[in-house]
Each structure stands twice: as structure tokens, then as C-alpha cells.
Amino acid sequence: MGTFDDSVALRTFLVENPYIPYQFMDSYLSSTGLDAMSLWVLKFIFGKVLSFTYKMGELKKLVEEGKIKYIGLSEASASTIRRAHSVHPITAVQLEWSLWARDVEEDIIPTCRELGIGIVAYCPLGGGFFSSGPKMVETLSEHDFCKFMPRFQPENLAQNALIFERVNGQEEGMHPFTTCIGLGSPSRK
């Protein structure tokens, strides 16, 4: 099948082509000596070539054949999580859950909890901003994805620097990570 260096392009290609997952899985499993892939995370759910339900059905077949143990989703809405879970149980949902991205607490987190789905949170410190402050933007390479995000643009950086100072909690002797640990805890009033 060949070698793919770009895993994002590979995953996108695999879920858009109904025949490739089987070829890929057989090749992957034989080359690694594994019996099964532990977790297949379906990304770029909005694909145009195949319906989402069809993609889930193909992954379900791979689970039934023992080639994949679990299926996960990345950056899915609550309704998409429910649709996927109705085809085959979803094990994990990957999403940004940070001091900047709390909107997931409205629908997505409750949906995952209701369905017994694990949450894999990334960027709990806002892509490094809440541990380093505005100076972290200066260290980003010119191709770093963060450099293109609105929160890191010069016109927003001054306001975000104020947020960093409030969250950092240096005057209270707290590390910003301590603040982030509370994201998964029930609200305290």
C-alpha cells in the first residue's frame, strides 16, 4: 500500500474510501505484528464522499473482525456522538477542553457522561498560553497551527494577556495547571 508520512491526510483518505481501511488494517497489523489496533479515532467527520453512518458501519465491521478494538471520535458535536454511538459504541471523544474552550460543557460533556464515553481533552492550558503567557506566541514556528488561531493574533493578545494574569494566580501561589484540574469537577459556588 505504500508509506504515508502525513497521518492527518492518511486518516482523511482512509475514512473517505470504503475499501482502503481493510487494505490499510491488514498491512498495518502484519507490519507491526499486532493482532488489532487499539483505538481508531474518526476525524474530519464532515467528509463529503461517504456518509458518516456509512463510515461508522465500516469501522464497526473492522471491530467485528477483531482488527480494531475501539472506535473514537474527534471534535464531534453531541448529536454526532449520539448518531455514531447508535451504530457502534464509542469509547472516547477527543476535544479541546480548556479555560478557553468551556462550551463543550453545555452539550458534549453531558452527552459523553450519559453514554459512558471517555473524554480525551487536549490543550488544557490553552495551547501553552496559560502556562507561559503571551511570550509563548513568540516561540511558535511560522507553520505552527496556533499562530493562525484568533486567540493568538496581535489584536487579541493584549486582552488575553490580562486573562493570563487573572488565571495565573501567582499572587495566590497557584500554578495554572491547578486551576485546569478543576475543569472536570462539579461547579462550586
Order of alpha helices (4+ residues) and beta strands (2+ residues): alpha-alpha-beta-alpha-beta-alpha-beta-alpha-beta-alpha-alpha-alpha-alpha
